Amino acid sequence: MELSADRIAKLNVNPLYKTIGIELHEAQDGSARSTLSPNPQVCWPTPGQPHGGILFTVIDTTMAFAVLSLAPDRGCATVDCSIQYPTPARHGPFSCLATTTHQSGRTVFVRAELRDVRNTVVAFGQATFRIIEPKAAGTPP
């Protein structure tokens, strides 16, 4: 399955994504691709180098959309996420590719890499997500 271009366009106007500099490009068949063009205010404490929490957010977000491409009419939640930072993120913009590796019922396992313009891996991670069924209309939260 695939998230439509219209849905991706609507996701990309999210204020968080705009502030950080994330843009989702595609999500289909258990994979997703995004870029990070970090805004200067998220490059702290080193100018030009996004904070590790920003890199974490890009990876977690991209992995979530890889999961949602398998279940576009549902939601998902991160159950567990582990990220490693092998190289400083100095040469943006950065590209992220996330791919689902296994699914067992509503539990989905995903891996992702975040690379700089030199194609160097600056962060990689793996996570477990849970697909969430939509609430019925009128169901209390």
Secondary structure, 3 states (H helix, E strand, C coil): CECCHHHHHHHCCCHHHHHHCEEEEEEECCEEEEEECCCHHHCCCCCCCCCHHHHHHHHHHHHHHHHHCCCCCCEEEEEEEEEECCCCCCCCCEEEEEEEEEEECCEEEEEEEEECCCCCEEEEEEEEEEEECCCCCCCCC
